[in-house]
Amino acid sequence: MGLNIIIDTNLLLDDANVIYKLSKEYEKLIIPLTVLKELDDKKYDPNLSYSARNAILAIKQFKEEYPDKITFHIGDDEITGNDAKIIHAAEETGSGLATKDMSMSIQAEAKGIETKVYDTVLNNIFKPYVYIHHNDLYIEEDVFAYGQMYAGEAYESVLRLFSEVAGKELNRDAWFFIFINVEMERPIIYANNPTDYIFDRIDNNATYLEVKLEGNTIKARDSYQNCALYALQIAPHCLITGCWGSGKTLLSVAHTLAHSNRKSFVTRPPIGLDRKYDLGFMPGKKEDKMMDWLAGFLSALYYIYGNSRGQCKDGVSYDHIKDIMFRELFEILPMNAIQGLSLLDKDILLVDEIQLINVDYLSMILSRPSETGKLILMGDLKQTYSVIKPAESGLLKLLRILPHRSMAYVELQNSYRSDILEVADQLQDKTIG
């Protein structure tokens, strides 16, 4: 694209800091007056006011910091339609157009304007996996020994080798996984540990292939779950994302039960898909109020210990896992009670559905652990159902900030529920009308 770029309103609403990111790629940023007016209008939209005010503030701050890198286009009052005005500004200034609006991009391209279409995440999100083929190792080295662990000088040598084969400099201070395709059912996997600067081979290590619990063993069903079990055990804190049925909560609960001899804290945002489905005031103690929101943790216990729903004795129905075991294993923590919490020696806090948590709340959660407290976060960006806007998403911003040596990130890739999931995925496909 050219030296100048026009930024569409929807990009600024999704990520106010996009203005700083694009300034690294282009000499000058152009903001049409139409965009400023749209942002001003959105300040009064209850769903977009936070995002709009953030975007306006970002533009103001950027203008003060880099006055020579930004300009504003007044436009033609005779042109109707905001999209048309923004496209006209690109034409008139000879600029490219950055947008996430597919329809707008088609209109702009029809007028000969170079267009860059971004999705919600807008690149720059760290990917924890590096994929290489075993043959490529021998281009750089005559022999690769596939050792169980590399540390010290051997670590430095292998890091250089993996970087050369991957075609990019790998960050020694990031938790990442090297997948080596050896043309077998599963790849060979090395995990980079930035705390100790070692490479661990994990695909053949039983410690990271299964979790042994009383009466049951939970096994990693694929290579990504293998990575998750490693991250849960070794990293100070862990973020696990993945689609429905990928094993986020199951693996996290199994790990916690196997490695902690005390109650663990569990929570999730009490936010539903739509307010019109809310039941209103829920009676009972906090455990009773929160239990329905914590169904993911409860389902994990059913999977591990057996489904105890619908049991009956002397004409009275009961659920041993829900009524007794859950309360023995977990301390339920409402979201609004987290602010005063400190995770002390070996305390664990599991937070589910973090895609529904905004930036401020997630920041507060991340500030809870002491040196030995542990956070396990689980979520899926695709399951926001428009409840939380991208610009306000704590998970999205966290993914943009990572990597960080204090938190391992694992993205699970496969789902292990019913085949009906294919239908659920298609319902979420925006290309199907």
Secondary structure, 3 states (H helix, E strand, C coil): CCCEEEECHHHHHHCCCHHHHHHCCCCEEEEEHHHHHHHHHHCCCCCCHHHHHHHHHHHHHHHHHCHHHEEEECCCCCCCCHHHHHHHHHHHHCCEEEECCHHHHHHHHHCCCCEEECCCCCCCCCCCEEEEEHHHHHHHCCCCCCCCEECHHHHHHHHHHHHHHHCCCCCCCCCEEEEEECCCCCCEEEEEECCCCEEEECCCCHHHCEEEECCEEEECCCHHHHHHHHHHHHCCEEEEECCCCCCHHHHHHHHHHHHCCCCEEEECCCCCCCHHHCCCCCCCCHHHHHHHHHHHHHHHHHHHHCCCCCEEECCEEECHHHHHHHHHHEEECCHHHHHHCCECCCCEEEECCHHHCEHHHHHHHHCCECCCCEEEEEECHHHCCCCCCHHHEHHHHHHHHCCECCEEEEECCCCCCCCCHHHHHHHCCCCCC
